[in-house]
Amino acid sequence: EMQEEEQVRKITCCAPINIAIIKYWGKLCEVENLPLNSSFSITLNYHDLCTTTTVTTAPSYVKDQVYVNDLWQDINENPRLKVCFEEMRRLARKQAISENAAAKELMSCSKKIHVQSVNNFPTKAGLASSASGYAALTFALGQLLGVKGDLSGVARRGSGSACRSMCGGFVEWLKSEESKNSTAKQFVDETHWPELRVFILVVSSKQKSFGSTVGMQRSVETSALLKHRIENIVPHRIKVLKQAVLEKDFCLFAEICMKESNQLHAICMDTFPPLRYLNNVSEKIMNFVYSYNERCGSTRVAYTFDAGPNAFLFTLAPFAEDLANQIYQVFPPSKDCTDTFFKTTEEFSFPNGKIVPDVTDCGLIEYVICTKPGPGPQIV
């Protein structure tokens, strides 16, 4: 009769990506993914960018299996994947024991699990797929195993920035020398600042930039500026940023956002040998933002870049359409991509028509994703 109860169980979840405003760059501990400084991020709407993960258990399964975008992953060769499974099962057992669960419950913590994970954006586009990926995996395993409580510490073991994708809205990832205390906490949710808009400019990049894991390791070892940043700059910046977010002070938010991005890349240039993540299109976008704001006579747009050439631009809803038009004029799509250039649920009107202007360089930007802050992981 035991066989009767053993059934197939299946849960599908999706998790969002996030973009750091106050940057995480440098680890205290490689194995535990403990950061040298706290960071602060915005979780983006999962309808636009997400990882969808399905976890299944069945009596016939003999070992854990993971497929990401239909590619088989060897768990034993991937310590980050392995630790997520181990940690989630450990938490499930611990919880079962504390609740005086029956032996059958304890046994079910060991059931083999199959994982299918897909991103709704190109993995190679350099949009933080490890953040949404490990958040989706952790959340889905938590649902399947019935684990209660904060799981951001487990997601962090998979990928540092993934812990921030476990929360929606505006999120702080706290630094701590204790693994159990380095978790992500929501500061305010996604409804707090409904006017905020995010444009992700995906830059056509031929070369794969240097991985961030190895990059930040090299910065910790060689950058003299990093220590100064961690001790003297970040703590104050987080305080001011929180104030700006609470008061919805876009001007102050924008200034911190751009200065942080600039500082991350200054640290990268101070690393020896230097790490160059931005390319000439990235630089063009920065100049576009400065001149756009200057022309408007006020700060209406801010940029931030992670360890790659793609730009994340912030603006407010009333200015979004004008910004879309300006991007189209200054960075026109290549002739064959005019209709798929803006990936958005919002309909922008283009008063000047979508005539590709007479610019020598077309297609510097492959496409633009228009999005906004959103919630944490969801069951689909």
Secondary structure, DSSP 8 states (H G I E B T S, - for coil): -HHHH---EEEEEEEE-EEEEE----EEETTTTEESS-EEEEEB-TTTSEEEEEEEE-TT--S-EEEETTEEE-GGG-HHHHHHHHHHHHHHHHHHHHTT--HHHHHHTT--EEEEEEESS-GGG-S-HHHHHHHHHHHHHHHHHT--S--HHHHHHH-GGGGGGGS-SEEEE---SSGGG--EEEEE-TTSSTTEEEEEEEE--SS----HHHHHHHHHHH-HHHHHIIIIIHHHHHHHHHHHHHTT-HHHHHHHHHHHHHHHHHHHHHSSS------HHHHHHHHHHHHHHHHHTS---EEEE-SSS-EEEEEEHHHHHHHHHHHHHHS---GGGTTTSEE-SS----TTTT---S-S---SEEEEEEE-B--S-EE-
